[in-house]
Amino acid sequence: MDDGGTENIVPMSRSNRLHVACIMDGNGRWAAARNMPRLKGHQAGVEALRRVVTAAPDNGVSVLTVYAFSSDNWRRPSGEIEDLIQLFRDYLDSETEKLICDDVRLTIFGRRDRLPENVISEIERSEAATQWGETLHLRIAIDYSSREAILAAVKTAAASPIVTKDLFGTLLSGSADLADVDLLIRTSGEQRLSDFLLWECAYAELYFSKLLWPDFTEADLIQALTEFHQRDRRFGGLSIKAA
């Protein structure tokens, strides 16, 4: 996708309520290109997330789901894992008050049993403190695998006499009113889902940016949303343009 030419783009209104998901890829490569430790790239990635969270509501996004740490990321060197976990804890500690002020609800999803107790406590504190936020629902995936989530939902659904798509979606997300993903953005030029929201992205529009995540700005979010609104979403039916 074209990453440039955003100067004539008008931000979307708050009435266009969208669920946008982001695979925040490229932090390590961003740091390596600057001869910096990988931690610096992850820290820059947090700054990019702050920018997108701030910009999202004014550009028509009501739910923002981001991939912060996959279950496969446990394969990384122990030192980097410790840095990532600490960075996540620092984010919760430093951002919760701002999220409250900005009317943002924070939800963390994925496995928690492999996280340190102090991180779990911080998650619970932040979720409780922001639970009434209505301007934006920020969902962060930590120790998450979509395939594992689907398997867990299947096991739970097996006990129900009737299983519908809506029920199964609720079992996956933990919420009956969470809409499927409208637009999935992945940075760094990679073009795959990497075990992220496989069920929820069944009809999502995919937008692949060559930018590394730390370089992603509000203008780039607007560019992605503008292209999204120019696409013809048929959901298996006929094109409105052809009808």
N, C-alpha and C positions, 0 to 999 in steps of 0.2 A: 504494500500500500504506500501511497505517497505521503510522506511525513511533513511536507512543507506547505507554504501558501495559506496561512491562517489569518492574514491581516484583514480579509473582508468577511470573515465569519461572524455571524451574530449569535450570541449564546442562546440556548434553548430556554424556554420559560419553565417555571416551576410546575406548570400544569401537565407537562409531558413527563409522567412519572415512570422512570426506567429502572431496571435492575441491571447494573453493569458489573462485570467481574474482570479482575485484572490478575494476570500471571506476571508478577513483578520480576522480570528476568534481566540479568546482566550486571548485577552489582559487582561481582568478582572481576569480570572483564573490564568494567569501568575503572576499578582500582588498579588492575594490572597495567592498563594502558597509561596510567599516570605514575607507575612505579611506587604504588602505595600498598600497604597491607590490605588484605581482603576486608578486614573490619571497617576500614575507611569507606569502602564501597557500600557495605551494608548500612553504615551510618548515613551516607549520602542517599541511600534508598529510602530510609526513614523520612528524610526531608522531602523527597519526592512524594511519598505517601501523604505527608501533611499538606502539600500543595493540592493534591487531587481531592483529599477529603474536604478541604476548604472550598474548592471550586465546584464540586459535584452538585450540591443542591441548586445553585444558581443556573446550572446547565441541564436541569430536568432529571437529575438522578435522585431517586429516593432510597435505593438500596445499592450499596457498594460492597462487593465481596472480593477479598484479596487473598492470594495464596502466599503466605509468609514462610511456612516451613512444612514440607511434605514428609510423609512417613519414610520415604526413601532418603531424605536428607540426614538421617541418623548414620548413613554410611560415610559421611564426611569426617575429616580429622577431628578428634575430640576437642582440640583447642578451638577450632572454628565453631563447633556446636556450642561450647560453653559461651563463646562470644555472642552467638545469635540468641541464646536463651537469656543472657544478661541484657542484651539490647532490647529484647521484647519486654522484659520486666521493667527496664528503665522507661520504655515507651508508655507502658501502662501507668507508671508512677508519675510521669511528667505530663501526660496528655489528658488524663481523666477530667481534671477540672476544666480544661479548655473544651472538651467534648460536652460537658454539662452546659457550659456557657453558650455553646453553639447549637444546643438542642439536638445532639447526636447520640443515638443509642448504640452501644457497643456490645457485640456478641462474639464470643470466641467459640469456634467449633473444631471438632477433631478429637483425638484421644487426649485424655488428661493424666492417665495413670502412669505415663512415663516422664511426666514433668516434675520438677522439684516442688516440694510442698509450698515453699514461699512464693513460687510463681502461681500455683493454683490459688493460693489465698489472694494474690494480687488480681488475678482474673475475676474471682468472685466479688471482690470489692468494687472493681471497675464496672462490672456488669450490673451490680445492684445500684451503684451510684448513677448510672446513665440510663436506667431502664425506662424512663419516661420520655426520652428523646423522640421527637417526631419529625424533625427536619430531614434527618438522614439516618438510615440504619447501616452502620459500618460492621461488616462481618469479616473476621480475620480467621483464616484456616491455619491451625497449628497442629503438627503431627497428624496430618490429614491424608487420607487415601480414599478416593471416590469408590474404588472397587471394594475396599474394606467396608465402607459405609453402606454400599448396596448389599453386600452379604449380610451385614448386621440387620438391615431393614428386612431382608428376606426371612431371616430367622424369626424376627418379631412378627412379621405378617403371617407366618405359617400358623399362628395361633388364632387368627381371625377367620371367621366363617366366610366373609366376603372381603376381597381385596380389590380396591379400585386404584386407578392412577392417582387420584387425589389423596387417598389414604397412604399410598406408598410414598408419595412426595412428602407428606407430613412426617412420616417415619424417618425419612432421610434428613429433613431440615429441622425437625423438632417444632415446626410452626405450620399451622393450617392456612395462614394467610400470606405466606411468602411466595411471590411469583417466580416463575422460572426466569433464567437469565435471558435478557434481551440482546445484550452485546458483550462479547468477551474480547478483551484486549490483551495481547501478549507482546511484550517488548523484546528487544535484542535480536530480532530477525528469525528466531526459531518459530516453526509453524506446526505445533502439536499441542495437545491438551494436557499431556503429562499427568494423567490420572486426577484431573481436577474437574469436579462438578459434571461428570459424564451424563448423568440422568438430567440434571437441571439445564444443560446446554443442548438438549435435543434439537431445539429450533433456534438457538442463538445465532446471531450474526457474528462472524469471526473477523477480527481486525488485527493484522500483524504489522507491527512497527519495527523498523530497523534501529530505532533509538534504544540505547541501554536505559534501564529503568531510572537511574539517578538523573538522567537528562530529560525525563518526561515532565512536561509542564502543563499548565492549564490550557494553553493554546493547542497542545497536542491532544488533550482530552476533547476539546471542542472540535478539532479536526476529525477525530474518530467518530464523535457523535453526529457531526454533519454528514459524513459518509453513510453512517447507519440510517439516517433519515432519508437518504437518497435511494436506498435499496428497496426492492419490491419484495416484501415478505408475504408469501402465499400460504405457508403452513399446509402444503399439500393440495391447495385449491387452485383456482384460476387466478391469473394476474388481474388486479383491479384495472390496470391499464388496458388489458385485452378484453375485459368484460363488456 
